[in-house]
Amino acid sequence: MLATYFTVKETGEHEIVIQKSRFIAHIKRVETEQEAQEFIQVIKKKHWDATHNCSAYLIGEQDQIQKANDDGEPSGTAGVPILEVLKKRKLKDTAVVVTRYFGGIKLGAGGLIRAYGKATSEGLDAVGIVERKLSQIIHVKIDYTWLGKLEKELRASEYKIKEIHYLDNVIIDTFVEVRRVDTFVEWMVELTNGQCTIEKGETVYLEEDYIRS
């Protein structure tokens, strides 16, 4: 499993107009090629009257599955530019369909490449990008006398509290990036003078919104 990777936040669409042609970018997170193909077919059915429904998708930890389709546009002017944007953004498990309604003005090969790239890029900005970080849920059991201090320290840190259980003792569940688990455990022991019990829980991906700088 990858320690961290980027993908789209949610399913969505975004439209732009270039030289009177409408370009509608449809975007979805997908985990299998079948899911990507089904998404493409749904868009094609919805926009059956469009001039073109061009698509591309990138799937797998090592981008094992890559496909691009020009859907009638000149070869290499639509699907590939869409795919190149996904690669440039370092996205994974993402499918994009750009629907075009021709507006009467021909764009030429260079114009088409720029148009499909721009539609994809702006579409991605509209739906949002997330960074998924491989994290482990760490359960820290403490006496109630330590609760105030630990909760204050955790909320002021970059770690994210998942849940606090108020039982005979307090159990604080925290998301910790896998690569930082040992550091986190040492920190908890130091803060409580060793008066805590720590258990390592399940491994999950924690998502955080990614803002381009």
Steps between C-alpha positions, in 0.01 A plus 500: 500500500626846413594723792327793334334584170266752336157442351179693434286599797160420353297439188411818316498697178609839373425678173700752300438658159782539246431654157126429544558128568383370839746277685356319803748312719347211696727365772480199732723300733518137382682195632459256209500518122145364496388788722671747266338348190157503665544868587593581140193317371273686742632835371470389137140398559421826677665708226405282203445810287849645563753532219760307701540334842876466538649321798803385694568321824794411721467210745733312737777575748755503220258635236479150355181576308504800267253558220414796278225526238455781244142396411521635145723801558830499302739241644686620808310828539254408776550181704877538530486865617247395766727217614805728504326738741428207735866398483626854552280536808630160621146373547404137545174307465339778297275495192411802287254539214500831312180552304518741205211671329644651181434872466580543133860621523778249430785516750772311317718233660685738731180672603332169580794383712491823700121494531475143631794559735345820634158341545658215698720724714219740589270206567748352746529836677121517524445156655810520720805284568576304816820350635445154646750412772547145624430526871458277801243556773685512831303438820647679803351399836553743787367594841256794503765717666694506171203574274520882502871508424496235227192631323642853498834381362339281233261768378790744470702246301472378143354169613125449462289360783249243374305444820522518880347220707403591857504170686665391828804654339514732201595360161605749234498370142731697271587478131878477461688470172663157488844651454456703822353239734820443700548875546139539615527216751817650648325836529201349686728317742696819565188714557351255752825406672443147380153481655314394186417179320533503123343264249541513124175467305399465138678661208291739288542783253435843646392762247594866514410773252796593283548862409731575207767754588 
